[in-house]
């Protein structure tokens, strides 16, 4: 018996694009994670697809929210960590000198991918406080969405089976209707596992609808 597809309808009144971790350490070929995510990003055309979603959302005046990932010096003093938390700390992924300090931020691994800056830094996009592990439980994304009257979310960004899937699960638990643009995400591909395959399976089982970017852009443009 095939799984039903509830579907996802875009609306100016209650729908937003949420992009997770659109940052250099994931999406730039110079980023510290490129060695494990670069293949998936290239295959999915993730960088280009995220930009297509940004562009179409802005052209349609659809609200855009960013959920970034930053680590400050005090985060490196955690007494216990999961495997990937330890790895990200070891390779200094998303590091910043402090929450109020932008020293050396421009062009760093924690900075936005350069091609996304016109969409993120336009004074209209809502930049949530940073999440610290994978999901938005530790940041103010849900609050910011609720305060704008948003209850339907299209997710994109990095990485597919970690932060994006964790945001999907938590937003569902918070009562949001959620769709995912699967090819505007990507994941680590290693000899022992393929994070993208795991993510796509769970997207289909959890989200109201799993779209490709072309279909998402078509629906946004029709608003």
ABEGO torsion letter per residue (X at the ends): XBBBBAEBBBBAAABBBBBBGBBAAAABAABAAAAAAAAAAAAAGAAAAAAAAAAAAAAAGBBBBBBBBBBBAAAAABABBBAAAAAAAAAGBGBBAEAABABGABGBAABBBAAAAAAAAAGABBBBBBBABABAAABAAAAAAAAAGBABBBBBEOBAABAAAAAAAAAAAAGBBBBBBAAABBBBBBAABBAAAAAAAAAAAABABBBBAAAAAAAAAAX
